[in-house]
Amino acid sequence: MTNSSETELLLARASAGDNRALADLFEHYRERLERMVRLRLDRRLQGRLDPADVLQEVYLELAKRYPDYAAEASLPFYLWLRMLTGQKLVDQHRRHLGAKMRDAGMEVSLHRAGMPQASSASLAEMLLGRLTSASRVAIRTETRIRVQEALNTMDPIDREVLVLRHFEMLSNEETARVLNLKTSAASNRHLRALKRLKEILAETPLVDDRSAPR
């Protein structure tokens, strides 16, 4: 899928009952959805729950609910698909963690979709995966803890903006819609979050910040 017109064509075909077109749409977004699940999966479930299992449930839900979505689409398709994924992820957390979901380790995001928030630990791990080489694996644990602690000092919404923009690859307009902000407010928060992130990385000399989000 190379452009929006092709996406619109697939959406139209899917609305007409073409299951293959719906499958193609899902496959196009699978990598982004899997990255989202990995970021937001409770760390107590890592190794126990494969993101692919979550996405399998998402696809079944997509196939069942797409006709209703097509009849009255209130969100762009990807944001709606992302919402379905978040709902299935919450279901998995409830299934595996039950009452433990109320623990501090299970933060709930501030945006209206109500999906699990990307933890500072997951964000630190992904940042270090981008910014450190394999030869530095031995020192990454200590560095990750330092970066995680620094990320915890950020405003939660600013941290979420970083996740949405640089790891989920949402546009500023999409980010604003997800967080129920004005686009100007989302942009300002993004700039503020980037400034704070650069400060955090500058305070962590073991990290080369030349590849940091900009």
C-alpha angles and dihedrals in degrees: 000000000000107000145017093259090060089048090051090050092053091047090052091049091048090050088055090056101267103149092185091060090051090050090050091052091051093048090051091059098035096100093051091046092049091051089051092051093049091052094049101036111115108253090231088067098048108118091019100063124043116211087224089065090054091049092050088059090046092055092051089050090047092053091050098045103034095092090057091047092049092050093058114007110192095170134040108267098253094049089050091048089048089052091053089051091051091051092052091048090053089050090054092049090052092047095051103030105028111173090004087076086084090064120107089254090069105065118181116221121243096233123095096250087077097216125146114282121243103254122231087241092058092044092049091050093051092046091053090047087061098039107040131062127233090254089066097055092111093062097039097090093062091042092049091055091050093049091045092053090049092049088054088064091062123096105266093233092049090051090049090051089056091051094048096045102039106025104028090034096224120162121244090257092050091047091051091051094048092049094039092239134135111261090243091053092049090050093049092049090049092054091047092048092050091051091051091046091053088051090051093050092046088056090053106067094182089069123078102218096192089100095046120125111278 
